[in-house]
Amino acid sequence: MKADEVRKMSMEDRLKKLEEARAELIKLRLQAKMGLLKDTARIRNIRRDIARILTVINEEKRRA
């Protein structure tokens, strides 16, 4: 997910996507602990998506 895609979303969509990403991160971390995770780079990508969403949300708050 790119920052431009996040900026085009409504605030409700951003918050929903943030919640989904955080839930997926928890699931992936659990799988990694159990040794079942094959694509370990997915954790890093989800963390970056979360950071992008939070960055855009904070930018919007500063503008208002």
N, C-alpha and C positions, 0 to 999 in steps of 0.2 A: 504494500500500500504506500502510495506516495503522498507527500504533504499536500499537493494540489488536490488530490482526491478527497482528502480529509477536509480541506477548506471549502469544498463544494457541498459537503454534507450539512444538514441542519444540526443544531445543537443537540436535539433529541437523538438523532442518528449517531452523532459522535459519542454521546454518553452510552448508548446501547452497544456500540462497537467496542468501546472501552471495557464495558462489563463483560462482553463475550471474550475479549482478548485476555482479560485477567483470569477468567474461568479456564480458558484453554491453557494458559501458562501454568496454572496449578495442576491441571491434569497431566501436562507434559513433564513437569518436575516430578510428579509421583511416578510416572512411567520410567523416568530416568533413574530414580532411586531403586526401582524394582528391576532394572536392567532390561526393560522391554522396549525402550525407545531406540528406533533405528536411525532416525533423522535428527541428530542432536543439534544441528544448525537451526532447526525450527524454533527452539527455545530462544535463541538470539534474535531471530526475526520477529517473534512475537513481542519480545521486550522492546525492540526498536519501534514496532508499530504502536505500542502503548506510549512510548516517549513522544512519538510524532503527534498522536492524538492529544496528549496532555499539553504539548507545546502550542498547538493551534488553539486549544481552549484557553490557555493563559494569554495568548496574543489577543484573542477576542475580548477577554476581560480587561486588558490594559487599554484597548481602544475605546471601550465604552465609558 
